[in-house]
């Protein structure tokens, strides 16, 4: 397997497109995608700069690679289970703020074909449709409406692995796995229309949820991490399967 470089990381922050097959036809590399050479002794920094320069294009989308806009990220479903005493199911969740990522650390392992990245997302806002069933303070809670949430100081660790294989006699890179792990510094959730819109009871339940926000977020994490991993992997492969390996990562 050959070492891999900057475009391995492009999909990490990408538009997080819906899962779809990679693009098969070769596509010319746009000028705004910066290429790092294999013999660059500062390859980690080169890749980091490449991703940062690509960020504004990921916000708008990259039509050359059929990558839609990063804003918003669509998460099909999020669930909070029994351990919090209340079951929440949110569907068609939109996450805003994914484009404002900061790269804290990026490491490229040329021997293992590995990239590891640590990022910060200063602010995230989510919006979706929810149903709820459970008890808070022995009070039965059931309802449906709109869920909103604000999260700050979000941290993410991303690890990407790929392989190079031949297609029609030409080497192409494809990512085999991409794993995202996230943590949130602070946050809050709000459920509209609880108890048929009774404001006082709704405020009591929302206050109870937010007093235990970290427990709620730990319930949300698997759904969010799974969605992010799938979408990042899809975008990464849309980019790198479109251009021969030697054009993405020239030797000199």
Secondary structure as UniProt FT lines:
FT   HELIX           7..10
FT   HELIX           11..13
FT   TURN            31..32
FT   TURN            38..39
FT   TURN            41..42
FT   HELIX           43..60
FT   HELIX           63..65
FT   STRAND          73..80
FT   HELIX           82..84
FT   STRAND          86..96
FT   HELIX           98..100
FT   STRAND          101..109
FT   TURN            110..113
FT   STRAND          114..136
FT   TURN            137..138
FT   STRAND          139..167
FT   TURN            168..169
FT   STRAND          170..191
FT   TURN            192..193
FT   HELIX           194..197
FT   HELIX           199..211
FT   HELIX           213..240
FT   TURN            241..242
FT   HELIX           245..248
//
